[in-house]
């Protein structure tokens, strides 16, 4: 009998494969070395293959799809209920094989190589930003012991550096050498690289016309979701980002918690909230800016609540523009 459905437990060197036929009977249950995986599935007729969306899953999804198979990636948390107890590699593969057959299972779209490299670009930038912040905080602590203080933020660091330059004789060699941060220059190079890629993408350029959306957010969004058609609605996209309200309903009673769920893509959610915070800072300084909706929200709710609400609204606008191909239309004045 030929297997019509496979489950694969991915690993670095040893892969576990579980296959069933049309009747659900197990016909394949074996281990494969990394070099054997592609050869094994090249010899199989087209089948449905389920894998957890974990390390190297997108690579194997592209590889096996090129062989004619239908590959589905699933969030590990959704596969877990289908794994029998006493976990091992064989049962993990069995769980993937069973979960991929469920009609209500949620799947992760397979990313292209370009999308993965674009996401790697943002992760590298985030790492450098954290290193720059860590070095700045270390400098503040060392120079505070020498009587030099500064305000928070990049402006405060610049002022502190100028004071250090003016007090060279009084600063020992070790703290003085901490002024040179290689991450600062590398962040600038990555920003230029991201901006160049955005200018070559029409969809990303359209997204930058949205208030609170710049090249970084536009580039990161397209790298994460592509054209966004994997989401049925704008609310589904906002919920995937974790920007919708978390609820705990029971007994027919609606019990919202008042907090967002914080599910989904943490990095993209953070960027949208930072963009919304920057935009609302301008709206609060200049009342003529912003829509009547956000001005009314700022008048009756705390600023942080309005920031998250603006981020959720921006996410919905982004999805609508990506899926429809339309330009941004500013809301009409009240």
Buried (B, 14 or more C-beta within 10 A) or exposed (E): EEBBBBBBBBBEEEBBBBBBBEEEEEEBBEBBEEEBBBEBBEEBEEBBBBBBBBEEBBBBBBBBEEBEBEBBBBBBEBBEEBBEEEEEBBBBBBBBBBBBBEEEBEBBBBBEEEBBEBBEBBEEBBEBBEBBEEBBEEBBEBBEEEEBEBEEEEEBBEBBBEBBEEBEEEBEEEBBEBBEBEBBEBBEEBEEEBBEBBEEBEBBEBBBEBBBBBBBBBBBBBBBBBEBEBBEEBBBBBBBBBBBEEEEEEEEEEEEEEEBBEBBBEEBBBBBBBBBBEBBEEBBEEEEBBBEEBBEBBEEEEEEEBBBBBBBBBBBBBBBBBBEEEEBEEEEEE
